[in-house]
Amino acid sequence: MSFRKWISERINQDRTIFLIYLLLIAIPMLRPIGLPLPIEEPTRKAYELLEKVPKGGVIVLVSDEGFPSWAELGPGEIAVYRHAFRKVKQDGCKVIMLTCYEIAGMILGERALSYVDLTGLKYGEDWVQLGYIPGYEAVLAAMMSDLKSIAPVDKFGTPTKDIPMLKNINSIDDYDLLYACTYTAMDVYIRQWGEKALAKGVPIVINMLSGTVPLAMPYYRAGTLTAYLNSVVAGAGYELLIGQPGMGAALMDAQSTAHILAIGLIIFVQGLFILRLTGGRR
């Protein structure tokens, strides 16, 4: 059997190609390769904004993603949580966690928190979890003027007026950065936060699906949206910025190796086709 015939037979076997694809996706997922990854300007800006939160500053983390979006938004969410709690340890910042779209967001926010090293931190003094607060836009609007009015108790039933950390934290006057992770329309947050946050100079960062980035661009260019994270691409970039490659970097490695194989197959098959035309089938 000639080499050309052997190749021709196997190149037509879909299962062989699928097996190679499976391996090229699975290996980077299990052991990230660390392929070069350009970091988008909005991602770098989001990182810098969080890094610049002053000592003792207040970081608000709103987790409004859903289970179907975790693969895309999870890497960025985890990276932001890690960065925020690093600021707690290094600069004495305070973190407020809450969810107002659906309860899945609270569960996924807790999942992101599970990746954070909380050693040495004390609940109620360094961070607080307000849990799921139904109301969505009404909640987003109310937290700008009176947080305790929409969160009389935290996730565990403790009155917020009795939580030491929240004694002097209750409105936009007390926040230093607003962050939201959403898999729905991001303009909801701009509608309820934008005007007051802009007036107070409080940055807004939103972690969103790639499909909603075009909706965000006018707000970003106008300065109402200070920075955004573009799905898993930004998640991978943010991981690199904080020096903790994780799920995002692994997903991007897997995607890159799959694309390399696709391009290689296109070139190879076209070359084989040219050989057939010039040499005939044997």
C-alpha positions in Angstrom: 0.0 0.0 0.0 1.4 3.4 -1.0 1.8 6.2 1.5 -0.7 8.3 -0.5 -3.3 5.6 -0.4 -2.8 5.0 3.3 -3.3 8.7 4.0 -6.3 8.9 1.7 -8.1 6.1 3.6 -7.4 7.6 7.0 -8.2 11.2 6.2 -11.7 10.1 5.4 -12.2 8.5 8.7 -14.1 11.0 10.8 -13.5 9.1 14.0 -9.8 9.5 13.7 -10.1 13.3 13.3 -12.6 13.4 16.2 -10.2 11.4 18.4 -7.4 13.9 17.7 -9.7 16.8 18.4 -10.7 15.2 21.7 -7.1 14.7 22.8 -6.1 18.3 21.8 -9.0 19.7 23.8 -8.7 17.4 26.8 -4.9 17.6 27.3 -4.8 21.5 27.7 -7.9 21.3 30.0 -6.1 18.8 32.3 -2.7 20.5 32.0 -2.7 24.1 30.6 0.0 24.7 28.1 0.3 28.4 28.6 0.0 29.5 25.0 0.5 33.3 24.4 -2.6 35.2 25.0 -3.2 38.9 24.2 -4.9 40.8 27.0 -7.6 43.1 25.8 -7.5 46.8 26.9 -10.8 46.7 28.8 -9.6 43.6 30.8 -6.4 45.3 31.7 -8.3 48.4 32.7 -10.7 46.3 34.9 -7.7 44.9 36.7 -6.1 48.3 37.2 -9.3 49.7 38.6 -9.6 47.0 41.2 -5.9 47.3 42.0 -6.3 51.0 42.6 -9.1 50.6 45.2 -7.7 52.6 48.2 -6.8 51.0 51.5 -10.0 50.2 53.5 -12.1 50.7 50.3 -15.4 48.9 49.7 -15.7 46.5 46.8 -19.3 45.4 45.8 -19.5 42.1 44.0 -22.9 41.4 42.4 -23.1 37.8 41.0 -26.1 37.6 38.6 -24.9 34.9 36.3 -26.7 31.6 35.6 -25.7 28.0 35.4 -25.6 27.9 31.5 -23.2 30.8 31.5 -20.6 29.5 34.0 -18.2 28.1 31.4 -18.0 31.6 29.8 -18.3 33.8 32.9 -16.8 31.6 35.6 -13.1 32.2 34.8 -13.5 36.0 35.1 -15.7 35.7 38.2 -13.2 33.6 40.0 -10.3 35.8 39.0 -12.1 38.9 40.2 -13.0 37.3 43.5 -9.4 36.2 44.0 -8.2 39.7 43.2 -10.8 41.4 45.4 -9.9 39.2 48.4 -6.2 39.8 47.8 -7.0 43.5 48.2 -8.8 42.6 51.5 -5.6 40.9 52.8 -3.1 43.5 51.5 -5.0 46.8 51.9 -7.7 46.1 54.4 -10.5 46.5 51.8 -14.0 45.3 52.5 -16.1 43.0 50.2 -19.9 43.0 49.9 -21.4 40.0 48.0 -25.0 39.9 46.8 -27.3 38.5 44.1 -30.5 40.1 42.8 -31.4 38.4 39.5 -31.8 34.7 40.3 -30.7 32.4 43.1 -28.3 30.6 40.7 -26.1 33.7 40.9 -25.7 33.3 44.6 -24.7 29.7 44.3 -22.2 30.5 41.6 -20.8 33.4 43.6 -20.2 31.0 46.5 -18.5 28.7 44.0 -16.2 31.5 43.0 -15.6 32.2 46.6 -14.5 28.6 47.1 -11.4 29.3 45.0 -10.4 32.1 47.3 -8.0 31.6 50.3 -9.9 33.1 53.2 -7.2 32.3 55.8 -6.9 35.1 58.3 -10.1 36.8 57.2 -13.1 37.2 59.4 -16.7 37.2 58.2 -18.6 40.3 59.2 -15.4 42.4 59.5 -13.6 41.8 56.2 -16.4 40.5 54.0 -20.2 39.9 54.1 -22.6 37.8 52.0 -26.0 39.3 51.7 -27.3 36.4 49.6 -30.1 36.5 47.1 -32.3 39.6 47.3 -35.3 39.4 44.9 -36.1 42.5 42.9 -33.4 42.9 40.3 -33.5 46.5 39.1 -35.3 47.7 42.2 -32.5 46.2 44.3 -29.8 47.7 42.1 -31.4 51.1 42.4 -32.0 50.9 46.2 -28.5 49.8 47.1 -27.2 53.1 45.8 -29.0 55.1 48.5 -29.9 52.6 51.3 -28.3 49.1 51.2 -29.8 48.1 54.5 -33.3 48.8 53.3 -33.1 46.0 50.8 -30.9 43.8 52.9 -32.1 43.9 56.5 -30.4 40.6 57.2 -27.4 38.8 55.5 -27.6 35.3 54.0 -27.4 33.7 57.4 -30.1 35.8 59.0 -27.9 38.2 60.9 -29.3 41.7 61.0 -27.1 43.9 58.8 -27.3 46.7 61.4 -25.4 44.3 63.8 -22.6 43.4 61.3 -19.5 45.5 62.3 -18.3 45.9 58.7 -21.6 47.5 57.6 -21.8 50.0 60.4 -20.6 52.8 58.1 -21.4 51.3 54.7 -24.8 51.9 53.2 -24.8 53.8 49.9 -22.8 54.9 46.8 -21.1 57.4 49.1 -19.3 54.4 50.8 -18.5 52.2 47.7 -15.2 52.4 45.9 -15.9 49.9 43.0 -19.1 48.3 41.7 -18.7 44.9 39.9 -21.4 42.8 38.4 -21.4 39.4 36.6 -24.4 39.0 34.3 -25.6 36.8 31.5 -28.5 39.0 30.6 -28.6 42.6 29.3 -25.8 44.6 30.9 -27.6 48.0 30.4 -29.7 47.2 33.5 -26.7 48.0 35.7 -25.8 51.2 33.8 -29.4 52.3 34.1 -29.5 51.9 37.9 -25.9 52.6 38.8 -24.5 54.8 36.0 -25.6 58.3 36.8 -24.8 58.2 40.6 -21.6 56.2 40.2 -20.3 58.6 37.5 -21.2 61.6 39.8 -19.2 60.1 42.7 -16.4 58.8 40.5 -17.0 55.2 41.4 -16.0 52.8 38.6 -18.3 50.2 37.2 -16.9 46.9 35.9 -19.2 44.3 34.3 -18.3 40.7 33.4 -20.5 39.7 30.4 -21.1 37.3 27.6 -19.4 38.0 24.3 -22.8 38.4 22.6 -23.6 41.4 24.8 -20.3 43.3 24.3 -21.7 45.3 21.3 -24.5 46.6 23.6 -21.8 47.6 26.1 -19.6 49.5 23.7 -21.6 52.8 23.6 -21.6 53.0 27.4 -17.9 52.1 27.5 -16.9 54.8 25.0 -19.0 57.3 26.9 -17.3 56.5 30.2 -20.5 55.4 32.0 -19.2 51.8 31.9 -15.6 52.1 33.2 -14.4 48.6 32.1 -15.8 45.3 31.1 -14.7 41.6 30.9 -15.5 39.9 27.6 -16.4 36.4 28.6 -13.8 33.6 28.8 -11.2 35.5 26.8 -11.1 38.3 29.4 -11.3 35.7 32.2 -8.1 34.0 30.9 -6.4 37.4 30.5 -7.4 38.4 34.1 -6.0 35.1 35.4 -2.7 36.0 33.9 -2.8 39.5 35.3 -3.2 38.3 38.8 -0.6 35.5 38.2 -3.1 32.6 38.8 -3.8 30.8 35.5 -6.9 28.6 35.9 -10.0 27.5 34.0 -10.0 30.4 31.6 -6.4 29.8 30.5 -7.1 26.1 30.1 -10.2 26.8 27.9 -8.3 29.2 25.7 -5.4 26.7 25.3 -8.0 24.0 24.3 -9.6 26.4 21.8 -6.3 27.4 20.3 -5.0 23.8 19.9 -8.4 22.9 18.2 -8.1 25.8 15.9 -4.5 24.9 15.0 -5.6 21.4 14.1 -8.4 22.8 12.0 -6.1 25.0 10.0 -3.6 22.2 9.7 -6.2 19.8 8.4 -7.4 22.4 5.8 -3.8 22.9 4.5 -3.1 19.1 4.5 -6.3 18.1 2.7 -5.8 20.9 0.1 -2.2 19.7 -0.4 -3.5 16.1 -0.8 -6.1 17.3 -3.3 -3.4 19.0 -5.4 -1.3 15.9 -5.4 -4.3 13.9 -6.7 -4.8 16.4 -9.5 -1.2 16.4 -10.5 -0.4 12.7 -10.0 -3.7 11.0 -10.5 -5.2 8.4 -8.2 -3.1 5.3 -7.5 
